[in-house]
Amino acid sequence: MPKIKTRQAAAKRFSKTGTGKFRLKHSHHSHILTKKSTKRKRGLRKRGSISHQDTNRVAKMVPYL
């Protein structure tokens, strides 16, 4: 059976933690930052985690991450 190809778009967006959860960068933090509040921008700096329901889908996209 051949190896599964990694989806490169997903590999660039997700990283795996030591416990096996997936982390991601928040959206809306790249441009038009003047109208966003400081509190909102500060929250977007932190890495987010994907929802529990999406774990299997992301794991199939990045099998060797």
C-alpha positions as CSV (number, residue, x, y, z in Angstrom):
1,M,0.0,0.0,0.0
2,P,1.5,3.4,-1.0
3,K,2.1,6.2,1.5
4,I,-0.5,8.8,1.9
5,K,0.4,12.2,0.4
6,T,0.3,15.2,2.8
7,R,-1.9,18.1,1.9
8,Q,0.6,20.9,1.8
9,A,-2.0,23.6,2.3
10,A,-3.0,22.0,5.6
11,A,0.7,21.3,6.6
12,K,1.4,25.0,6.4
13,R,-1.5,25.9,8.6
14,F,-1.5,23.3,11.3
15,S,1.1,22.1,13.8
16,K,0.8,19.3,16.2
17,T,1.3,19.5,20.0
18,G,2.9,17.0,22.2
19,T,-0.5,15.7,23.3
20,G,-1.6,15.2,19.7
21,K,-3.8,18.2,19.4
22,F,-3.6,20.5,16.4
23,R,-2.8,24.2,16.7
24,L,-3.4,27.0,14.2
25,K,-2.9,30.7,13.6
26,H,-5.9,32.9,14.0
27,S,-7.4,34.6,10.9
28,H,-8.0,38.3,10.6
29,H,-4.6,39.3,12.0
30,S,-2.8,40.2,8.8
31,H,-4.2,43.5,7.5
32,I,-6.7,46.3,8.3
33,L,-5.7,46.3,11.9
34,T,-6.5,49.9,12.6
35,K,-10.2,49.3,13.0
36,K,-9.7,46.3,15.3
37,S,-9.5,46.8,19.0
38,T,-6.3,46.2,20.9
39,K,-8.0,43.6,23.0
40,R,-9.1,41.7,19.8
41,K,-5.6,41.9,18.2
42,R,-4.0,40.7,21.4
43,G,-6.3,37.6,21.4
44,L,-5.5,36.9,17.8
45,R,-1.8,36.7,18.5
46,K,-2.2,33.5,20.5
47,R,-2.3,30.2,18.7
48,G,-5.7,28.6,18.5
49,S,-6.7,25.0,18.6
50,I,-9.1,23.2,16.2
51,S,-12.4,21.9,17.4
52,H,-12.7,18.3,18.6
53,Q,-15.0,17.5,15.6
54,D,-12.3,18.5,13.1
55,T,-9.5,16.5,14.6
56,N,-10.0,13.4,12.4
57,R,-10.3,15.4,9.2
58,V,-7.1,17.3,9.8
59,A,-5.3,14.2,10.9
60,K,-6.1,12.6,7.5
61,M,-4.8,15.7,5.7
62,V,-1.5,15.7,7.5
63,P,-0.8,12.0,8.4
64,Y,3.0,12.5,9.1
65,L,2.9,15.8,11.0
